Amino acid sequence: MPKPDAALQTSRFSTLTRREHLLLLLIPLLALAVRTWFWAGQQANNPFFVAPAMDEQRHDEWAWQIATGQGMGDKPYFRAPLYYYWLGAWYTLAGHNIALGRFVGVVLGALTCYLITRLGVALADFRVGFIAGLIAALYWPLIYFDEQLLTVGLEVFLNVAMLLLLLTAARRASLWLYLIAGIVWGLSAVARPNILAFAPGILLWIWIGARLSERKLHKPAAIGLALAGAAIAILPWTIRNRVVGGEWALIATNGGVNFYIGNNPDADGIAAVVPGTSPGWEGGYQDTHRIAEEEMGRPLSEGEVSQYWFRKGLSWIASAPGQWLALTFHKFRLFWSPIEIPNNQPIWPFAKRATASWLFIIGFPIIACLGIVGLVFVRDWRRWLLPVTYAVIYMGTVVLFFCPGRYRLPIAPVLILLTAVALVRGIEYLRERHAKRVLGGVGTLVMMSLFLFTNPPDRQVIAASNEANAERALAMYYVRLSRDDPSVRPDIIAHLERAVAAVPDDPRFRMTLAEWFGRLGRSAEAVPHFERVVAAMPNDVAARWGLAEVLRASNQLNRARAEYERVLALDPAHEIARERLTLLSEPLPRPAPSTTPAERARTLVTQGRWAEAAEILREAVEVQPQNIALLINLTEVLSLSPADDVRDGAAALKYADRAMKLSNPPSVRLVNALAAAYAADGQFENAIAISEQALQICKQGGHQAQVADITARLELYRAGKALHER
């Protein structure tokens, strides 16, 4: 039996001087100070701090459901649930306080830095531990993600704690510590199941670690206790899945979907969307179930949906092994990209909104390059086998799926520790003039730098894309605000214009800008943007339709007619385009003063001049406040106008209500107008109820044309859309 490692027989941490202990305690204080500064800056300057979006929004909603006793539904967990319960526990104590939820992550991140410090001391010495702690405290991706309402901060904390416990268990030959390490390992799996792949690494460590202590360790018992600890942490969630969802699911059921996302003919290693499904979370979830059930021809359970996508991914790999190997190598390079690839929201554009971002110097390129140098400088491989094996296996689990920056973050602590080794040992070798070691380190650094900085994606392209996506996200934030505060509408355009400036050749951003110019009644400004979109995507129906609409609204009727014809050529079933074309079949004269207000308004509407039509009808209603026809016309204009500065659901309801009081019984047209007003005001339940009543009346009266119209309206209302969104 090899002689025990003397360095591991005595705890390095226990031999530290009082001064060294105090210095190590400065690390979490520094980490907390920097993270708090960043947290405060985000609170002051990032609108999404209190209005989380995408994954953050979903996590916040689930946590609040848990805190209020609603739970997580009657199906097995789709995603690993530990973080939502962790966040939900804080919400239970302090209410729905998003700022507190973020600050809890800040505190946890500071504790993670201290654990990294302790791990560095246990693996090497005080200097390595202290420097590793400093790097962790200032490593900007950790600072950024610690503040996010995402699972990764909890994952990193648990994984570092697990490594420290396993190392300490080996030194002390302690069965109980192996049990606790197993529990932490299991909890980490309930936060992110990837870590279960580390099982061979844990078993190997227990087998080898038994040789690193003078105390005798019963290795089968240690292995059994580590596995038992994991089972203790995981089984309650598995049992809940069985009891609530009716099927056995170890932790969550999204594994098959995620596997297919990362292994399909259209996979790029970045996008986290199944091809052919909606980009939003809820829509994507529904589509993955719908597609699987349509192909299988029957309803599927959550587990069966996961199996369907897993088999689909395996089938593609078997059919195209060469393409899969090329994709896997591409994902390996993405994992080592110098860029933090976003997944939830653009990272750097939002990170830099906090003043603390001027400290963001230490990023992935530094710890990746110096970390590999540290690997060359490692002296005791038995000691470092545990964290290095963990990093390699975890990297493999990420490369198997897809590689955004937050998914590689759990290996950052190991690279940080190895970076500290590179710095400490490199200085020693320079002082000792150990030329061979120094040259080896420099050569490794150069080669790693070349590899890293030639990896995809293109830094300039993704930087521009991130900036554009951030500006569009901010524009959509102001869209939500504008429903209650119209004064912020100029902010929508300002952010969309900045998005287009960042990526002027990307038609998606330009089309969004053009659409919002049109919605805000600035049709003339929308025209040149739609023209550029159509030039880039000549067969895109939505772009052609948008151009036709703003041309009509800006009174360019001949050009609008031509665009409606192109829309119908591309999509013959586009009935609204056919209606528009019919109305424009003959150039309409300007309304004559002798015609009635309703006729003049109708003519103006066909020309897209909704504001003028509304003004004429308002003046007429002032003169004839009991004229039901005028009230209905005004209700329709205020409900249906595509221009946000004209459409006013609340005012439309007021006029519709007046018409309802004057009518006995109300006409179907009036009932439809009332429903449209409710929808324009966002009261879709009322719109649906009113329309269902009108539908029954029409069916009983045999009015089939009106039945079809009301049915189409009902479909829109049930989808949460008003008539102007057709």
N, C-alpha and C positions, 0 to 999 in steps of 0.2 A: 504493500500500500504506500503511495507517495507520501512524503512528509507534509504535514499540514502547512498551509501558508501562514507564516508567523504574523504577517501584516493583518490577516483577517481574524486571527485568534483574539486580538485586542481591538476593541472598538476604537476606530480613529476619533469618532465623535467624543468618546469618553475621555480621551487623552488631550483634548484641546485645553488651552489655557483659558482663564477667565476672560482675558482680553479678546481672545479669538472667538469665544462664545458671544461676547457683546458685539463684535464686528459682524458676525453672522446674523445676529438679530437686526442689524441695520438693513439687511437685504429686503426682508418683507416690508419694512417701513418705507424704504425707497420705492419699492414696487407699488405699494399702496398710494404713496404720494403722487407718483407719475400717473397711475391709473385714475386716481380721483380727479386730477387736473384734466385728463382727457375726458372723463365722464362729464365734468362740469362744462367743458367746452362743447361737447356734443349736445348737452341739454340746452345750451344757449344758442347754438348755431345750426343744429340739424333738425329740421321739422319732423323727421321720422323718429326722433328720440321718443316722443310721446304718441306717435302714430305709426307703429311698426308695420312693415309691409312684408309680403311673401312669407317665407318660413318663420320669420320673427312674429308676424301677425298670427300665424297658425299656432305657434307655440304659446303665445300670450292668451289666445282664445281658449286653448285646451287647458292651460293652467287655471284660468278663471272658472271654467266649467268644473274642474276638480275642486277648487276652493269653495264653490257655491253648492257642492253636493250633487251636481248633475252627472258627474263621472265622465267616462269616455265611450259611452254608447253600449250597444248590445252585440258588438262584433269583436273578434280578436284584435289586439292592437295592430294597426297597420305599420306604425313606426315604433321603435324602441321607446318606452314611455318614461324612463326614470327622470329625465330633465323636467318633464311637464309636472310630475308630482313634486319634484324639488321646488320648482318655481311656484306651484300651486300651494305648497305649504307656507311660503312667505306671504302669498296673497291672502291666505286664511288668517294669518296673524295681523297683517297690516292693511287689508283691503286691496282693491285693484290699483296698486301703486307701481306703475311701470318703471319710474325712476328708481324705486327701491329694488325692483327685480334686477335692473341693470347693475345697481351698486353691489348687490350680493355677488354677482359675477366678478366685480372688481376686487372684492375682498378675497374671494376664492382664488383669483389669479395671483394675488400677493402671497397667499399661503402656498400656492404651487411653486413660486420662486424660492421660498424657503425650503421646500422639499427637494427641489433641484440642488440647492446648496448642500443639504445634508447628504444627498446621493453622491455628489461630487467628492465630499470628504470621505465617505465610506469607500468609494471606488479608488481614490487616489490620495489626496491630502488636503490640508486647509486651503492652500493656494488655489488648487483646481476648484474646490467647492466655492470659495469666495468669488473667484472670477466668473465661474459659471452662473452664480447667483446674480452678479452684476449684469451679465449679458442678458439673462432671462428677464430681469427687471426692466431692461431697456429695449428688449426685442419687440419691435413694433407690431408684428402680426399677433403676438400674444396680447399686447395691450389692446389692440383693436378688437379682437374676438372675445376677450374677457368681458367687454362692455356690452356685447351683443346678446340678444335673447336667443341664443343658439346652444346646442348641446355640447359643442366642442370644448368649452372651458371646463365643464364638469368631467368630460372624458380625459383630458390631459391631467387634471388633478388626480383622478382615480388611478390612471396608468402609472404616473410617477410614484404615487403611494404604494402601488402594487410592487413595482421594482424595488423600492426601498425596503419593503417588508420581506420580499424574497431574499434580498441580499443579507439582511439582518438575520433572517431565519437560518440561512446557511452558516453564518458566522457563529451563531449560538446553538446550532443544531436543535432548534426549538420546534417541536411538533405543533404547539399552539400558534406560533407565528405563521406556520404554513397554513393552518386553518384560517387565520385572519386574512392572510394574503389571498387565499382562495375566495373568501367572501368579497374582498375588494375587487378581485378579478371578475367575479360574477356580477357585482354591481356595475362595473364598467361595461360588461356585456349588455346590461339592461339599458345603458345609455347609448351604446353603439356595438352591435353584435360582432363586428369585425374582430374584436379582441379575442373571441373564442378560438380563432385560428392560432393563437399563441400557445395553445395547449401543449404541442410537442416541445416548445421552448421551455415551458415550465417543468415538464417531466425531465427534460435533459438537464436543466439546472439543478433540480433536486438530486439527480443521480451524481452529477459532478460536484455540486456544492457540498455533498456529504464528505468529500475528501478535503474540504477546506477548513475543517475544524478538528480539534483534538477530541471533542466529544463524539461518541458513537451515535449515529442517527439510524433509526429504522426506516429505510428508504420506502418500502411499500406503504408503511403507515403514513409517512409524510405525503406521498402521492395521493393516498386515499383521503387524507384530511384536506389537502388542497382542492381535490375534486368535490369533496363533501361541502367545503366552504362555498364553492361556486354554485352547487346545487341549492344550498340554503338561500342564497341570494336570488336565484333564478326561478325556483319552483313556484313560489307564490304567484308570480306573473303567469306562468304556464297554466297553473290550476285555474286562475281567473279566466284565461282565454277559453279553457274547456267549459267552465261553468257558464260563463256569460255568452260566449260565441258558439258553443256546441261542437268545437273541434279542437284537436290538440295542435297548438302552435307554441313553440318553445318560448319565444319572446315577441316577435312581430312577423307580419306576413308580407313585407315589402321586398324581401330578398330577391324573389324571382323577377319582379318588375325591374329592380335596380340592376340585376345581372343582365337582363336583356338590353336595358339602356346602354350599358357599357359594351355589349357584344352583339351588334347587329350590323347589317351592311351599310347603314347610314351613320353609325356611331363616330364621333370625333374626339371622344375622351374628355369633353368639356360639358356639352349640353346634358342636362339631367331630365330630358323629356323623351318619352317613347315616341318614335316617329309616327305621325298620323294622328296624334292626340292633341288636345287643347293644351296651351302653355301654362294656364293657371293651375293651382294645386287641385281645387275641387273638380274642375273640368277634366284634368288629366286623370285623376283617380277614377271618375265615372267612366271615362273612355276606355281605360285599361280593362275594366270589368265588362263593359259593353262589347268590346272587340272579342274578348275571350269567350263570352257567352254566345255571341253570334256564330263564331266558328265551331264551338262545341255543340251548339243547338240545344242548350238547356241552361237553367240557372246554375251558377257555380258558387261555392263557398269561398271565403277569403283565401283559405289555403289552396284550393283548387285553382284559383286565379293565379296565385304565385307559382304553382307548379306548371301551369300552362306557359307562362312567360319564361320560366327557367328552361323548360324543354325546348321552347322556340329558340332561345339563345344557344343551347347546346346543338340543336339541329343546324343552325347557321354555321357554327364553328366546324362541325363535321363536314358540311358541304363546301366550305371555303377555308381550309386550314392555313393556306398561305396568306390570304387576306387577313385572317385573324391574327397570325403571328406579326404581320406588319403593323396592324392596329395596336397590338400589345406593346410592341417596341415604341410606337408613337406615344402611347400613354406613359410608358416608362420615361421617355424624354420630357413629357409634360409634367410628370411628377417632379422632375429636377429642373423645371423652368425657373428662370430668375424672377418671374412675375408672379404675383399673388392673383391667380385666376379666380374671378368672382363666381359665385353660385347663387347667393341670396340677393345681393345688390352690389353695384359697383363699389369696390373697396376703397381705393385711394381717393377718388373724388369726395367721398363722404368722410374718410379719415382726416383729410387735410382741413376740414371745416373747424376742427378743434385747434386752438393755439398751441397745445402740447405737441402737435405734429412736427414742430421744428426739431424735436428730439428724435424723430424717426429716421435714424441713420443705420442702425443695425437691423438688417432684414435677412431674408433667406439666402441671397448670394454669399454673404459673409459666413454664416454658420455652415452652409453647404461646402464651400471651398475649404475653409479652415477645419471643418469637422472631418473631412476625408484626410487631411494632413494629420490631424490628431489620431486618426485610426492607424496611420503609419508609425506614429510615435508611441503608441500604447506599449507598455512594458510587460504587464501581467495579463495575458489573455484569458486565464481562468476567471479572473475577477470581472473582466469586461465582456465575457461571453454572454451574460444575461442581457444587458441593455442593447448590445449589438444584434443579438438574435431577435430580440423584440423589434428593433427598428427594421430589420430585413423582412421579417414575417409581416409586420404591419404594412410596410411599403407594398408587399405583394398583394395584400387584400385590397389596397386602394387601386393599384394598377389593374386588378381584375375587373374593377367597375369603372369609375371615371375619376378625374384628377383635379377638381377645383382646390384652391389654396387651403381652405379650411379642413379638407380631409387629410392633408398631409401634416397638419399641425401637430398631431400626437407624436410624431417622431422628432419634432424640433428640440425637446429637452435632451435627447441623446446627442444630437448634433451640437447643441450648446455645450454639453459636457465635454465632447471631443474637441470642440473649439478651444475650450479652456485648457485642455491637455496640450493642444498645439501651441498655444501662447506660452504656457509655463515651460514645457519641454524645449520649445524652440529657443527661448532665451537661455536656457541652460546649455543647449548645444552650441549656441553662439559664444557664450562665455568660455566654454571648454574647447572652443575651436574644433569641434567635431565636424570636419568638412563633409564626410560621407553622409552623416545624418542631415546636416543643413541642406546640402545639395539635393538629397532625396526629398526633403520637405518642400523645397522651392520647385523642384520638378513636378511633384504631385500637385502643388498649388497651381502651377501654370496649366497643366493638362486638365485639371478639374475646372479651371476658369474658362478655358476654351470650350470644353464640353457644355458647361452650364450656359454660357452666353450665346451659343449657337443653337440652343434648344428653342422649339416653338413654345408659344405663339409669338408672332412678330410684336415686339414691344411697342412700336409706334402705332401699329394698327389697333392693338388692344387698348392702349392708353386713350386713343381717340374714341374708340367704341365705348369704353367705360365712361368717359366724360359725357358722351351723347346720351347714354342710358341713364346717367345720373340726372342730367337736365330734364330728360323726358319724365323720369320718376317724380321730380320736383313739380313739373307741369301738371301731372296727374294728381299730385297732392293738392295743388291749388284748384284743380277742377272740382275736387270734393268740397273744398272750402267755398267755392263760388256758388254752390247751391243755396247757401245761407247768406253769403256775403258777396254780391255781384261786383263789389269794388276791387276784388282781387283778380278779375278776369284779365287785365293787362299782364299780370304775372305769368299766366298760362302761355301767352304768346311770347313773352320775353324768354322764358326758359326753353320753349320749343325752337325759337330762333337760335339760341346758343347751341342747342343740340344739332341743328342743321349746320351751323358754322363749324362744329367739330368734325362732322362727317358729311361734307357737302354732296358727295356722290352716292350716298346711301338713300335710295328712294323711300325706304320705310319711314325714316324720320321726317323727310320732306312731306310725305303724304299726311302724316299726323298734323304737321303745322298747317298744311292747306285745309284739312278738314276743320281745324279749329278756327281758322280765319272765316270759313264759311259759316260755322255754327254761331260765331259772334257777329254775324251780319257784315263782315268785311270781305265780301265776295270778290271785289275787284283785286284785292291783294292776294286772294287765294289762287286766282287764275294762273299766274306765271309758275307757281309752285306745282300745281296740278299738271301743267304742260310739261314740266321737266320730269315729273313722275311718269306720265304717259310716254314720253320719249324713251325712258329707261325700261318701261314695262308696257309695251303697246297692246298686249293682249290681256291685260289685267282689267277685269270687269269693274271692280270697285274704283280703280283709278279713273277709268273712262266715265263712270257714273258720276263721280265727284266733280270731274271737269264739266260735265254737262250741266249739273245742278248749279255750280257757281257761275257758269256762263249765262244760264237762264236768269239767275238772281241779279246779275249785273247788266241784264237787258241786252245781251249779245245773242239774240234769238236765233239767227241763222246758224251761227256756230254751234249753239246748244242743240239745234235740231240735228245737225250732222253728227254730234257726239252721241245723241240718243240712238240714232240709226246704227252707229258702231257698237253701242252696248247691245242692241238687239241682235246684231250680226254675231256677236260673241256669245250671247245668252238669249236665245229666242223666247225663253220662258219668263223673261223679266217684264212682268205685267205693268209695273209702275212706269218703266221707261216707255212702254207702249202707250200708256195713258198720257204721259207728258208729250210724246210725239204727236198724238192725236190733237191735243190742245194747241200745239204749235204748228199744225199743218198749214194754217194760214196766218200770216203776220197779224197780230192783234193791234187795233188802233188804240191810241191813248183814250181813256174813258172820257166821254163827253159830259159836260156839266149837267145836261138835261136828264141823264139816266139817274135811276134811284141810287141811294147810298149802297144798298146791297149789291146792285149790279156793278157799280164802280169798284167796290171792294173785291168782288169776284174777279174782275179783269186784272186788278193790281196783283192779286194772289197768283194768277196764272203767269204773270210776268216776274214773279219772285219778289214783289215789292210789298212784303208783309207789314212792315212798319206803317206805311202809308194807308194800307187797308185797315189796320187796327185803329188808326187815328180817325179815319172817316167814319167807321162804325161807332167809335166812342162818342163822336160829336152827334151822330144820329140818335144814339140811345139817350143822350142828354136831352134831346128835343122830344123824343118819343119813348119815355122810360117803360111803357107797357106794351111796346111792340115786340111780340114774341119772336117773330122772324129775325128782327135785328139782333135780339138777345142771343138767339141761337147762332147767328153768323159770327157775332163777336166772340162767343164762347169757343167756336171752332177755330177762329184765327188765333186766339190766345193759347189754345191747346196744341195746335198742329204746327205752328210756325217753326221752321228749322233754325231760326235765328234766336239765340239765347236772350238777346236784349229785347225781343218782342214777346217771346213765349212767357206766360205767367199763369201757372196752374191755379194759384190762389185766387187771382182776379177772375179767371174763367169760371171757377166754382161759384163765385158771387153772382155772376150774370146768369149762369145756368140755374142756380137756386131761385133767382127772381122769375125766370121763365117757367120753372116747375110750378111755382105758386100761382102763376097766371093761367096755367094749362090744366084742363080737366076733361078728358084724360090727356097726358102728355103724348106727343107723337114719338114714333120710333127714332126719328132724327134727333129730337131733343134728348131722349134717353141716351142715345149714342154720344151726343155732345157732352152730356153730364159725365158719362164714363170716361171719355177722353180727357176731360178736365181733371177728374180724380187721378188718372194715370200721369198727366203732366205735372201734378202736384206730388207725385210719388206715393199716392194712396192706392196701391194696386189691388188690395183686397176689396176695397169699395168698388173700384173699376170692374173687377171680375164679377162681383155680386150683381151690380147694375146690368152688366152686359148679359149675364145668364138669364136675368128676368126678361130682358128685351128679346133674347133668343127664343125663349119659350113662347112669348107673344107672337113672334113672327112664324114660328113653326105651327102654332095653332091656327094662324090666319092664312097659312099656305104661301107666305111671301119668300120664295126660295132664294131670290137674288139677295134679299136682305139677310137671310140666314147665312149665306156664304160669307157676306161681308162681316157680320158680327162674329162668326166663327173665327175668321182670320184675325179680327181684333182681339178676341179672347186669347188666342195663342200668344200674341205679343204681350198682353197683360200678364199672363201666367209665366212668361219668361222674364218678367220684370222690366219690360220695355214699354215706353209710351209710343204713340203713333208717329211722332216726328222722328223716331229712330228706325222706322221701316227702311 
